[in-house]
Amino acid sequence: MPSSASSFTRTMTPRSLLITGAAGNVGRLLRPLLRQHYVLKVADIVDFQDEEGETKIVGDLASGAFCFDAVKDVDAVVHLAGVVGPDFDFEETIDANYRAVLCLLEACRARTVGRLVFASSHHAVGLYPSSGRYDESIALAPDGYYGLSKAFGEAACGMYARRYGMRTMLLRIGNADPQVVDGRRERIWTSGRDMAQLIDIGLRHPDVECDIVYAVSNCPNPIFDNRRAEELGYRPVDFARENRAADFKQLNELTAEAVGMVGGFFAINDLPAPSGRRA
């Protein structure tokens, strides 16, 4: 690594975290779990209700100045913020999913924040057939502009990890709904507890450099081979089959089109024009 990496190589146990996207579904799921072990600074672009033991900040991560202030006095960052969905065109993702990632990474470099966990997604590899089983080494195959932005985020984290020695973990999150609603998502579901365990590994494990892991719990017929997470000590405690929703739909109740690709509906949804306007 370049000599500029040296400032990030000190041994450190993080005590304080910045969580971005704190008002989102995953942020709300993780905050009470992470509050048990860390002092939290929580950020979002919209106002939201903070909890005891949290420091709330509201602002736009696409602003370098806001990011620089946001990472002040924290030991590590869990970056969850971003726009999510199959219908966003490329232009709609630029600030939240591209510019914000770079601004946050640069702020971490400037403030010497040595650990960052990036919330990537299974949609970064969403165009693979769901009949396969895939580990962290597979080539990226994003299924839309959201997945493409996650591929970019993974690459940006890799650049900062290798240029500056910033330790990063890239969580390819499966499905983080409170309950499992169908057979496709049962194969990629994660509980909040298991995701928090992976985040803790990403923030503390001495062997983490720039590691891709899948945020999935114990799932039947799993799509992802999570061997790297297991090498780092991950032991999921929750089971997708024990968390089925009351109206759970079996795989055979879903259309073959919807379950044929890793990304599900995202992979078969019409790709919007980059600017949202067709010629």
LOZA-95152 format. One record per residue (C-alpha): residue in one letter; x, y, z. Coordinates in Angstrom, 1 decimal, m for minus. Layout:
N
REC  type      px      py      pz
REC     A       X       Y       Z
...
//
This chain:
279
REC  type      px      py      pz
REC     M     0.0     0.0     0.0
REC     P     1.1     3.6    m0.5
REC     S     2.9     5.3     2.4
REC     S    m0.2     7.4     3.1
REC     A    m1.8     4.2     4.4
REC     S     0.2     4.2     7.6
REC     S    m2.1     6.5     9.5
REC     F    m4.9     3.9     9.2
REC     T    m3.0     0.9    10.4
REC     R    m3.1     1.5    14.1
REC     T    m4.9    m1.1    16.2
REC     M    m8.1     0.3    17.5
REC     T   m11.4    m0.9    19.0
REC     P   m14.1     1.5    17.7
REC     R   m16.3     3.0    20.4
REC     S   m18.3     5.6    18.5
REC     L   m20.0     5.2    15.1
REC     L   m21.6     7.3    12.5
REC     I   m24.6     5.6    11.0
REC     T   m25.9     7.1     7.7
REC     G   m29.4     6.4     6.4
REC     A   m30.4     6.1    10.1
REC     A   m34.1     6.9     9.3
REC     G   m34.4     4.1     6.7
REC     N   m35.7     0.6     7.2
REC     V   m32.3    m1.0     7.8
REC     G   m31.1     1.9     9.9
REC     R   m34.1     1.6    12.2
REC     L   m33.5    m2.1    12.4
REC     L   m29.8    m1.8    13.4
REC     R   m29.7     1.2    15.6
REC     P   m31.0    m0.4    18.8
REC     L   m28.7    m3.4    18.3
REC     L   m25.6    m1.3    17.7
REC     R   m26.5     1.1    20.6
REC     Q   m25.7    m1.8    22.9
REC     H   m22.0    m1.6    22.0
REC     Y   m21.3     1.7    20.5
REC     V   m22.0     5.4    21.0
REC     L   m24.0     6.4    17.9
REC     K   m24.1     9.5    15.8
REC     V   m27.0     9.1    13.5
REC     A   m27.5    10.9    10.2
REC     D   m30.1    11.2     7.5
REC     I   m31.2    13.7     4.8
REC     V   m34.7    13.9     6.4
REC     D   m35.5    14.8    10.0
REC     F   m36.3    11.8    12.2
REC     Q   m36.7    10.8    15.8
REC     D   m33.5    10.0    17.6
REC     E   m33.2     7.8    20.7
REC     E   m31.5     8.1    24.0
REC     G   m27.8     7.5    23.5
REC     E   m27.7     8.9    20.0
REC     T   m26.6    12.2    18.6
REC     K   m28.7    13.2    15.5
REC     I   m27.5    15.2    12.6
REC     V   m29.6    16.0     9.5
REC     G   m28.0    16.9     6.1
REC     D   m27.0    15.9     2.6
REC     L   m24.1    13.4     2.3
REC     A   m23.5    14.7    m1.2
REC     S   m22.0    17.7     0.5
REC     G   m18.3    17.3     1.3
REC     A   m18.6    19.9     4.1
REC     F   m21.5    18.0     5.7
REC     C   m19.6    14.7     5.5
REC     F   m16.5    16.3     7.0
REC     D   m18.5    17.5    10.0
REC     A   m20.5    14.3    10.2
REC     V   m17.4    12.1    10.8
REC     K   m15.9    14.4    13.4
REC     D   m15.2    12.5    16.7
REC     V   m16.3     9.1    15.5
REC     D   m14.1     6.0    15.2
REC     A   m15.9     4.3    12.4
REC     V   m18.7     4.6     9.9
REC     V   m21.6     2.3     8.8
REC     H   m22.9     3.7     5.5
REC     L   m26.5     2.7     4.9
REC     A   m27.8     5.8     3.1
REC     G   m28.9     5.7    m0.5
REC     V   m31.9     5.6    m2.8
REC     V   m33.3     2.1    m3.3
REC     G   m35.6     0.7    m6.0
REC     P   m35.9    m0.7    m9.5
REC     D   m37.4     2.3   m11.1
REC     F   m34.8     5.0   m10.4
REC     D   m33.0     6.2   m13.4
REC     F   m29.3     6.9   m13.4
REC     E   m29.6    10.7   m12.8
REC     E   m31.7    10.1    m9.7
REC     T   m29.0     8.0    m8.1
REC     I   m26.0    10.3    m8.7
REC     D   m26.1    12.4    m5.5
REC     A   m27.3     9.8    m3.0
REC     N   m25.5     6.7    m4.3
REC     Y   m22.4     8.1    m6.0
REC     R   m21.4    11.5    m4.9
REC     A   m22.3    10.8    m1.2
REC     V   m20.1     7.7    m1.2
REC     L   m17.1     9.6    m2.4
REC     C   m17.7    12.5    m0.1
REC     L   m18.0    10.2     2.9
REC     L   m14.9     8.2     2.0
REC     E   m12.9    11.4     1.5
REC     A   m14.1    12.8     4.8
REC     C   m13.0     9.6     6.5
REC     R    m9.6     9.9     4.9
REC     A    m9.3    13.5     6.0
REC     R   m10.4    12.7     9.6
REC     T    m8.4     9.5     9.7
REC     V   m11.5     7.4    10.4
REC     G   m10.0     3.9     9.8
REC     R   m13.0     1.6     9.4
REC     L   m16.1     1.8     7.2
REC     V   m18.8    m0.7     6.6
REC     F   m20.6    m0.2     3.3
REC     A   m24.1    m1.4     2.7
REC     S   m23.9    m3.0    m0.7
REC     S   m26.6    m5.3    m2.1
REC     H   m27.3    m8.6    m3.7
REC     H   m28.5    m6.4    m6.6
REC     A   m24.8    m5.8    m7.5
REC     V   m24.9    m9.4    m8.7
REC     G   m28.6    m9.5    m9.5
REC     L   m28.3   m10.7   m13.1
REC     Y   m26.9   m14.2   m12.2
REC     P   m29.4   m17.1   m12.4
REC     S   m30.8   m18.0    m9.0
REC     S   m30.1   m21.7    m9.7
REC     G   m26.4   m21.1    m8.9
REC     R   m24.4   m20.6    m5.7
REC     Y   m22.1   m17.6    m5.6
REC     D   m19.3   m16.5    m3.3
REC     E   m17.6   m13.1    m2.9
REC     S   m15.3   m13.7    m5.9
REC     I   m18.0   m13.6    m8.7
REC     A   m17.8   m10.8   m11.2
REC     L   m20.2    m7.9   m10.7
REC     A   m23.5    m8.2   m12.6
REC     P   m25.8    m5.3   m11.5
REC     D   m29.5    m5.7   m12.4
REC     G   m30.3    m2.0   m12.7
REC     Y   m29.1     1.5   m11.8
REC     Y   m29.5     0.8    m8.1
REC     G   m27.3    m2.3    m8.4
REC     L   m24.9    m0.4   m10.6
REC     S   m24.5     2.2    m7.9
REC     K   m23.7    m0.5    m5.3
REC     A   m21.0    m1.9    m7.7
REC     F   m19.6     1.6    m7.8
REC     G   m19.6     1.9    m4.1
REC     E   m17.8    m1.4    m3.7
REC     A   m15.1    m0.1    m6.2
REC     A   m14.8     3.2    m4.4
REC     C   m14.3     1.5    m1.1
REC     G   m11.7    m0.7    m2.7
REC     M    m9.9     2.4    m4.0
REC     Y    m9.7     4.0    m0.6
REC     A    m8.8     0.7     1.1
REC     R    m5.9     0.1    m1.2
REC     R    m4.7     3.7    m1.6
REC     Y    m4.9     4.7     2.0
REC     G    m5.2     1.6     4.1
REC     M    m8.8     2.4     5.2
REC     R   m10.3    m0.9     6.4
REC     T   m13.6    m1.6     4.7
REC     M   m16.2    m4.3     4.8
REC     L   m18.7    m4.5     1.9
REC     L   m22.0    m6.1     3.0
REC     R   m24.0    m7.5     0.1
REC     I   m27.3    m7.4     1.9
REC     G   m29.9   m10.0     0.9
REC     N   m33.4    m9.2     2.1
REC     A   m33.7    m7.4     5.5
REC     D   m37.5    m7.3     5.9
REC     P   m38.7    m8.1     9.4
REC     Q   m40.4   m11.3     8.2
REC     V   m39.8   m13.5     5.2
REC     V   m42.6   m13.0     2.7
REC     D   m41.8   m15.5     0.0
REC     G   m39.7   m18.4    m1.1
REC     R   m37.3   m16.3    m3.2
REC     R   m36.4   m14.0    m0.3
REC     E   m36.2   m16.9     2.1
REC     R   m33.0   m17.9     0.3
REC     I   m31.4   m14.5     0.9
REC     W   m33.0   m13.2     4.1
REC     T   m31.1   m11.6     7.0
REC     S   m32.1   m10.7    10.5
REC     G   m31.1    m7.5    12.2
REC     R   m29.1    m9.5    14.8
REC     D   m27.1   m11.3    12.1
REC     M   m26.4    m8.1    10.2
REC     A   m25.3    m6.4    13.4
REC     Q   m22.9    m9.3    14.0
REC     L   m21.4    m8.9    10.5
REC     I   m21.0    m5.1    11.1
REC     D   m19.3    m5.8    14.4
REC     I   m16.8    m8.1    12.6
REC     G   m16.2    m5.4    10.0
REC     L   m15.5    m2.8    12.6
REC     R   m13.3    m4.9    14.9
REC     H   m11.7    m7.9    13.1
REC     P    m7.9    m7.4    12.6
REC     D    m7.9    m9.3     9.3
REC     V   m10.6    m7.1     7.6
REC     E    m9.0    m5.1     4.8
REC     C   m11.5    m4.8     2.0
REC     D   m13.7    m7.8     2.3
REC     I   m17.0    m8.7     0.6
REC     V   m19.4   m10.7     2.7
REC     Y   m23.1   m11.5     2.2
REC     A   m25.5   m10.3     4.8
REC     V   m27.7   m13.4     5.0
REC     S   m28.9   m15.6     7.9
REC     N   m29.4   m19.3     7.9
REC     C   m31.3   m19.8     4.7
REC     P   m32.7   m22.9     3.0
REC     N   m31.1   m23.7    m0.4
REC     P   m28.9   m20.5    m0.1
REC     I   m27.9   m18.6    m3.2
REC     F   m24.7   m17.3    m1.6
REC     D   m21.7   m19.1    m0.3
REC     N   m20.7   m17.0     2.6
REC     R   m17.3   m18.7     3.3
REC     R   m15.4   m15.4     3.7
REC     A   m17.8   m14.2     6.4
REC     E   m17.4   m17.6     8.2
REC     E   m13.6   m17.3     8.0
REC     L   m13.9   m14.0     9.8
REC     G   m15.9   m15.7    12.5
REC     Y   m19.5   m15.1    11.4
REC     R   m22.0   m17.5    12.9
REC     P   m25.6   m16.6    12.0
REC     V   m28.1   m17.3    14.8
REC     D   m31.4   m16.7    13.0
REC     F   m33.2   m18.9    10.5
REC     A   m35.3   m17.7     7.6
REC     R   m37.8   m20.6     7.9
REC     E   m38.5   m19.6    11.5
REC     N   m39.4   m16.0    10.4
REC     R   m42.0   m16.6     7.7
REC     A   m44.8   m14.1     7.4
REC     A   m48.4   m15.3     8.0
REC     D   m49.1   m14.8     4.3
REC     F   m45.8   m16.4     3.1
REC     K   m45.8   m17.6    m0.5
REC     Q   m43.9   m20.7    m1.5
REC     L   m41.6   m20.6    m4.5
REC     N   m44.1   m22.4    m6.7
REC     E   m46.6   m19.7    m6.0
REC     L   m44.4   m17.1    m7.7
REC     T   m43.8   m16.7   m11.4
REC     A   m40.8   m18.4   m12.9
REC     E   m39.7   m15.0   m14.3
REC     A   m39.7   m13.4   m10.8
REC     V   m37.5   m16.1    m9.2
REC     G   m35.2   m17.0   m12.1
REC     M   m32.6   m14.3   m11.3
REC     V   m30.7   m13.4    m8.1
REC     G   m32.2    m9.9    m8.3
REC     G   m35.8   m11.1    m8.6
REC     F   m38.1    m8.3   m10.0
REC     F   m35.2    m5.8   m10.2
REC     A   m33.6    m8.1   m12.8
REC     I   m36.7    m8.3   m15.0
REC     N   m38.0    m4.8   m14.6
REC     D   m37.7    m2.6   m17.7
REC     L   m34.5    m0.6   m17.3
REC     P   m35.3     3.1   m17.3
REC     A   m33.5     5.5   m19.7
REC     P   m30.4     6.9   m17.9
REC     S   m32.0    10.4   m17.7
REC     G   m35.6     9.1   m17.2
REC     R   m36.5    10.2   m20.7
REC     R   m36.7     8.0   m23.7
REC     A   m35.5     9.4   m27.0
//
